[in-house]
Amino acid sequence: MTALLGLPVGSEWLILLVVALLVFGGSRVAGMGQGAGRAIREFKEEIKAPTGIEAAKPAEAEDLSQPVDAEIVAESRKDI
């Protein structure tokens, strides 16, 4: 078999599993597998579940037909 994009194939997975068992121990490797499975399951549930969040409505535009008070504009520029 040829390795596609450098990914392990065939017996290379077995070697990686043995090295992981030697480094981390059996219970730790099993715990990592459980954690990965739980994360994948939760991810799939979140994708399928409706969020219940409605799309935000665009804010109404300001009424630009009314004249602007020059004093209010001057006061707001002082804060800057």
LINSUL-V65451 format. One record per backbone hydrogen bond with DSSP energy under -0.5 kcal/mol. CO is the residue of the C=O (numbers start at 0). NH is the residue of the N-H. Records with the same first field share a line. If there is no record, write none. Layout:
BEGIN
CO = NH + NH
END
This chain:
BEGIN
1 = 3
2 = 4
3 = 6
8 = 11
9 = 12 + 13
10 = 14
11 = 15
12 = 16
13 = 17
14 = 18
15 = 19
16 = 20
17 = 21
18 = 22
19 = 23 + 24
20 = 24
24 = 28
25 = 29
26 = 30
27 = 31
28 = 32
29 = 33
30 = 34
31 = 35
32 = 36
33 = 37
34 = 38
35 = 39
36 = 40
37 = 41
38 = 42
39 = 43
40 = 44
41 = 45
42 = 46
43 = 47
44 = 48
51 = 53
61 = 63
62 = 65
68 = 72
69 = 73
70 = 74
71 = 75
72 = 76
73 = 77
74 = 78
END
